[in-house]
Amino acid sequence: MKKTGKTLIVSALVFTLIFAVITTAGCKRRTTEGGAQKTRIVVADARTTHHLNLYVAKELGLFDKYNLDVEIVFVDDNAAARDMAVSGGADVFWSCPTVAIAAIANGAPLKTIAQVKKPCTSVLLVPPDSPITSLSDLRGKEIAGISPTCEAVISLTVAARNAGGEFNLQRLAGGPAITALEGRRVDGSILEEPHASIAELAGYKVLFREVSENIPCRTINVSDRALAANTDALKDFIKAIDEANTVILSNPIADNIVKIAADYTGAPADAIIHGNHRLLFGIRLEVDGLIALGNELLALDNIRENPGNSMFAEAFRGITW
């Protein structure tokens, strides 16, 4: 059918509107009052001290140094952060690595560009009078944990199973897991910082810390859309994060660091001070460990295939992996 001039104009307008919607959430250039151009990056974030390097980079002006306009949008959990990046509402998100690995394996348009920290600091905490002293003692016990696909839950599940101590997982995280522990509704809770320190300061004891200490914890992930739109800006973003890591590691309980952690997460200062030294921030991807986590997800039938090296952004080869 022959298109009229009016039809062509309408089609062009529709295409322009669609293009504008598609590109709205991606990294964009924004001109500041001084005339310098800043790239806007939206980060979807589930608040936790594990993401302290993000908050420190923001509060100390490290993103500004690289002409980045970083907006942090807070969400309820890692899954919500992932979904926001997939849907186009955000460019970047921090998460447990298994959240990103499973999403990428199942076709989500995402890549992992950097590590956040290692090792995994999630541990099992039990009452001081608990009869559990070995992995085999976990047999038939009720254990709280955030998810069966959490790397700490996976590692403890595998270790306990190998020792004949298969337990029942109750899906609880953070505060609810501590409450269940206090009410004796569970025999133990797998907790990450700062909740692990909160429970430890309350008298609960840590067991089997060694089970998770070699597991990579937390990754920085980006949508394929944002990666294609502005790779260089994302490389600068990681440079700012790495500078924040250096600041934190120089004194993880410095007054300003503790204040930033408390202000962003609402965690009590005493728990931050107690456990912040365990958060060993870095940007270098633990490739072998992350691929091993993919194998565990595959063995648990959570993914169809292990994405392997394809989960990592090729543009960051030689930088973070």
C-alpha positions as CSV (number, residue, x, y, z in Angstrom):
1,M,0.0,0.0,0.0
2,K,1.4,3.4,-0.9
3,K,2.1,5.6,2.1
4,T,0.9,9.2,2.0
5,G,3.1,12.1,3.4
6,K,0.8,12.3,6.5
7,T,1.3,8.5,7.1
8,L,5.0,8.8,6.9
9,I,5.1,11.7,9.3
10,V,2.9,9.8,11.8
11,S,5.2,6.7,11.4
12,A,8.3,8.8,12.0
13,L,6.7,10.3,15.2
14,V,5.8,6.9,16.5
15,F,9.4,5.6,15.8
16,T,10.8,8.7,17.6
17,L,8.6,8.1,20.7
18,I,9.5,4.4,20.8
19,F,13.2,5.2,20.5
20,A,12.9,7.8,23.3
21,V,11.2,5.3,25.6
22,I,13.8,2.6,24.9
23,T,16.8,4.9,25.6
24,T,15.4,6.8,28.6
25,A,16.9,4.6,31.3
26,G,20.3,4.0,29.7
27,C,23.5,5.9,30.6
28,K,23.0,9.5,29.3
29,R,25.0,12.6,29.0
30,R,23.9,15.6,31.2
31,T,25.4,19.1,31.0
32,T,26.2,20.7,34.4
33,E,26.0,24.4,35.2
34,G,29.8,24.7,34.5
35,G,29.3,23.2,31.0
36,A,31.0,19.9,31.7
37,Q,29.2,16.8,30.6
38,K,28.3,14.1,33.1
39,T,27.1,10.6,32.3
40,R,24.0,9.6,34.3
41,I,24.1,6.1,35.7
42,V,21.1,4.6,37.7
43,V,22.0,2.0,40.3
44,A,19.2,-0.2,41.7
45,D,20.3,-1.1,45.3
46,A,19.0,-3.3,48.1
47,R,20.6,-1.6,51.1
48,T,23.3,-3.5,53.0
49,T,26.8,-2.8,54.3
50,H,28.0,-5.2,51.6
51,H,27.4,-2.4,49.2
52,L,29.3,0.1,51.3
53,N,31.8,1.0,48.5
54,L,28.8,2.3,46.4
55,Y,27.8,4.6,49.3
56,V,31.3,5.8,50.1
57,A,32.0,6.6,46.4
58,K,28.7,8.6,46.3
59,E,29.3,10.4,49.6
60,L,33.0,11.2,49.1
61,G,32.4,12.7,45.6
62,L,34.4,10.0,43.8
63,F,31.8,9.7,41.0
64,D,31.9,13.5,40.5
65,K,35.7,13.1,39.9
66,Y,34.9,11.1,36.8
67,N,32.0,13.3,35.6
68,L,29.4,10.7,36.6
69,D,25.9,11.6,37.8
70,V,25.1,8.5,39.8
71,E,21.5,8.0,41.1
72,I,20.9,5.3,43.6
73,V,17.3,3.9,43.6
74,F,16.6,1.7,46.7
75,V,14.6,-1.5,46.3
76,D,13.6,-4.3,48.7
77,D,16.0,-7.1,47.7
78,N,18.6,-8.3,45.1
79,A,15.9,-9.8,42.9
80,A,14.1,-6.5,42.7
81,A,17.4,-4.8,41.8
82,R,18.0,-7.4,39.1
83,D,14.5,-7.0,37.7
84,M,14.8,-3.2,37.6
85,A,18.0,-3.5,35.5
86,V,16.4,-6.1,33.2
87,S,13.3,-3.9,32.6
88,G,15.3,-0.8,31.8
89,G,14.6,1.1,35.1
90,A,18.3,0.9,36.1
91,D,21.7,0.4,34.5
92,V,23.6,-1.3,37.3
93,F,22.9,-3.4,40.4
94,W,24.9,-5.0,43.2
95,S,23.8,-8.6,44.1
96,C,24.8,-12.0,45.4
97,P,26.6,-13.6,42.4
98,T,24.0,-16.4,42.2
99,V,21.3,-13.9,41.5
100,A,23.1,-12.6,38.4
101,I,24.4,-16.0,37.3
102,A,20.9,-17.5,37.3
103,A,19.4,-14.6,35.5
104,I,22.1,-14.6,32.8
105,A,21.9,-18.4,32.4
106,N,18.1,-18.0,31.9
107,G,18.5,-15.4,29.2
108,A,18.4,-12.0,31.0
109,P,20.3,-9.3,29.1
110,L,22.9,-8.7,31.8
111,K,26.6,-9.0,32.3
112,T,28.8,-9.1,35.4
113,I,31.5,-6.4,35.3
114,A,33.3,-6.5,38.7
115,Q,33.5,-8.2,42.0
116,V,32.4,-6.4,45.1
117,K,34.0,-8.5,47.8
118,K,35.5,-11.8,48.8
119,P,35.1,-13.9,50.8
120,C,31.4,-14.6,51.6
121,T,30.9,-13.5,55.1
122,S,27.6,-15.2,55.7
123,V,27.8,-17.7,58.6
124,L,25.6,-20.0,60.6
125,L,24.7,-18.7,64.1
126,V,23.2,-20.9,66.8
127,P,22.2,-20.4,70.4
128,P,25.1,-20.6,72.9
129,D,23.6,-23.9,74.3
130,S,23.1,-25.5,70.9
131,P,23.9,-29.2,70.6
132,I,25.2,-28.6,67.1
133,T,29.0,-29.0,67.0
134,S,29.6,-30.7,63.7
135,L,28.1,-30.7,60.2
136,S,26.5,-34.1,60.8
137,D,24.6,-32.6,63.7
138,L,22.6,-30.5,61.3
139,R,20.6,-33.6,60.2
140,G,16.9,-32.8,60.4
141,K,17.5,-29.4,61.9
142,E,15.5,-26.3,61.0
143,I,17.9,-23.6,59.6
144,A,16.9,-20.2,58.4
145,G,18.4,-18.8,55.3
146,I,17.6,-16.2,52.7
147,S,17.2,-18.6,49.7
148,P,18.3,-22.0,48.5
149,T,20.2,-20.2,45.7
150,C,22.2,-18.0,48.1
151,E,25.9,-18.9,47.8
152,A,26.3,-19.3,51.6
153,V,23.2,-21.5,51.8
154,I,24.4,-23.6,48.9
155,S,27.9,-24.1,50.4
156,L,26.4,-25.1,53.8
157,T,23.8,-27.4,52.2
158,V,26.5,-29.2,50.2
159,A,28.9,-29.5,53.1
160,A,26.2,-30.7,55.4
161,R,24.9,-33.2,52.9
162,N,28.4,-34.6,52.3
163,A,28.6,-35.1,56.1
164,G,25.2,-36.8,56.4
165,G,23.7,-33.7,58.0
166,E,21.0,-32.6,55.5
167,F,18.8,-29.9,57.1
168,N,15.5,-28.2,56.4
169,L,15.7,-24.7,55.1
170,Q,13.3,-22.0,56.2
171,R,13.4,-19.1,53.8
172,L,14.0,-16.1,56.1
173,A,16.6,-13.4,55.9
174,G,18.1,-10.7,58.2
175,G,15.9,-9.5,61.0
176,P,13.2,-12.2,60.6
177,A,15.9,-14.9,60.8
178,I,17.2,-13.4,64.0
179,T,13.7,-13.2,65.4
180,A,13.1,-16.9,64.6
181,L,16.4,-17.7,66.3
182,E,15.4,-15.8,69.4
183,G,12.0,-17.5,69.5
184,R,13.6,-20.9,69.1
185,R,11.6,-21.5,66.0
186,V,14.7,-22.5,64.1
187,D,17.9,-24.3,65.3
188,G,20.2,-21.9,63.5
189,S,20.2,-19.0,61.1
190,I,22.6,-18.3,58.2
191,L,23.2,-14.6,58.4
192,E,25.3,-12.0,56.5
193,E,26.8,-8.8,57.8
194,P,25.7,-6.8,59.6
195,H,23.1,-9.3,60.9
196,A,25.8,-11.8,61.7
197,S,27.5,-9.3,64.0
198,I,24.2,-8.2,65.5
199,A,23.5,-11.9,66.5
200,E,27.1,-12.5,67.6
201,L,27.0,-9.4,69.9
202,A,23.7,-10.7,71.3
203,G,25.5,-13.9,72.4
204,Y,24.8,-16.3,69.5
205,K,27.8,-18.3,68.4
206,V,29.3,-18.7,64.9
207,L,29.8,-22.2,63.4
208,F,31.5,-23.5,60.3
209,R,32.9,-20.1,59.1
210,E,35.4,-22.0,57.0
211,V,32.6,-23.5,54.8
212,S,32.0,-20.2,52.9
213,E,35.3,-18.4,53.3
214,N,36.5,-19.2,49.8
215,I,33.3,-18.3,48.0
216,P,33.2,-15.1,46.0
217,C,30.5,-12.7,47.4
218,R,28.6,-10.0,45.6
219,T,29.1,-8.8,42.1
220,I,28.5,-5.6,40.2
221,N,26.2,-6.3,37.2
222,V,25.0,-4.1,34.3
223,S,22.4,-4.3,31.7
224,D,23.5,-5.1,28.1
225,R,21.7,-1.9,27.1
226,A,23.7,0.3,29.4
227,L,27.0,-1.5,28.6
228,A,26.5,-0.9,24.9
229,A,25.5,2.7,25.4
230,N,28.5,3.8,27.4
231,T,31.2,1.4,28.2
232,D,33.8,4.0,29.0
233,A,31.6,5.7,31.6
234,L,31.1,2.3,33.3
235,K,34.8,1.7,33.4
236,D,35.2,5.1,35.1
237,F,32.3,4.0,37.5
238,I,34.4,1.0,38.5
239,K,37.5,3.2,39.0
240,A,35.5,5.3,41.4
241,I,34.3,2.2,43.2
242,D,37.9,0.9,43.5
243,E,39.0,4.2,45.0
244,A,36.2,3.8,47.5
245,N,37.5,0.3,48.3
246,T,41.0,1.7,49.1
247,V,39.4,4.3,51.5
248,I,37.4,1.7,53.3
249,L,40.2,-0.9,53.6
250,S,42.6,1.7,55.0
251,N,40.3,1.9,58.1
252,P,37.0,0.1,57.9
253,I,35.8,1.5,61.2
254,A,36.8,5.1,60.7
255,D,34.1,7.5,62.0
256,N,33.1,8.7,58.5
257,I,32.9,5.2,57.1
258,V,30.8,3.9,60.0
259,K,28.5,6.9,59.7
260,I,28.0,6.4,56.0
261,A,27.2,2.7,56.5
262,A,24.8,3.5,59.3
263,D,23.1,6.3,57.4
264,Y,22.5,4.2,54.3
265,T,21.6,0.9,55.8
266,G,20.2,1.7,59.3
267,A,22.4,-0.9,60.8
268,P,23.6,-0.2,64.4
269,A,27.0,1.3,64.7
270,D,28.3,-1.3,67.1
271,A,27.5,-4.1,64.6
272,I,29.2,-2.2,61.8
273,I,32.3,-1.7,63.9
274,H,32.3,-5.4,65.0
275,G,32.1,-6.8,61.5
276,N,33.2,-4.2,58.9
277,H,36.8,-5.6,58.8
278,R,35.4,-8.8,57.3
279,L,34.2,-7.0,54.2
280,L,37.3,-7.2,52.0
281,F,36.3,-5.1,49.0
282,G,37.8,-5.4,45.6
283,I,36.9,-5.2,41.9
284,R,38.8,-8.3,40.5
285,L,36.4,-11.0,39.5
286,E,36.8,-14.4,41.0
287,V,36.3,-16.1,37.7
288,D,36.9,-19.7,38.8
289,G,34.8,-19.3,42.0
290,L,31.9,-17.8,40.1
291,I,31.9,-20.5,37.4
292,A,32.0,-23.1,40.3
293,L,28.9,-21.4,41.7
294,G,27.3,-21.8,38.3
295,N,28.0,-25.5,38.5
296,E,26.3,-25.7,41.9
297,L,23.2,-23.9,40.5
298,L,23.2,-26.4,37.6
299,A,23.5,-29.4,40.0
300,L,20.5,-28.0,42.0
301,D,18.5,-27.6,38.7
302,N,18.2,-23.9,39.1
303,I,19.6,-23.2,35.7
304,R,19.7,-25.1,32.4
305,E,23.4,-24.5,31.7
306,N,26.3,-22.7,33.2
307,P,27.0,-19.5,31.3
308,G,30.7,-19.7,32.1
309,N,32.9,-16.9,30.8
310,S,29.9,-15.5,28.8
311,M,28.5,-14.1,32.1
312,F,31.4,-11.5,32.1
313,A,31.6,-8.3,30.1
314,E,34.2,-8.7,27.4
315,A,34.9,-5.0,27.6
316,F,36.2,-5.5,31.1
317,R,38.6,-8.3,30.3
318,G,42.1,-7.2,31.5
319,I,40.5,-4.7,33.9
320,T,38.4,-6.8,36.3
321,W,39.0,-10.3,35.0
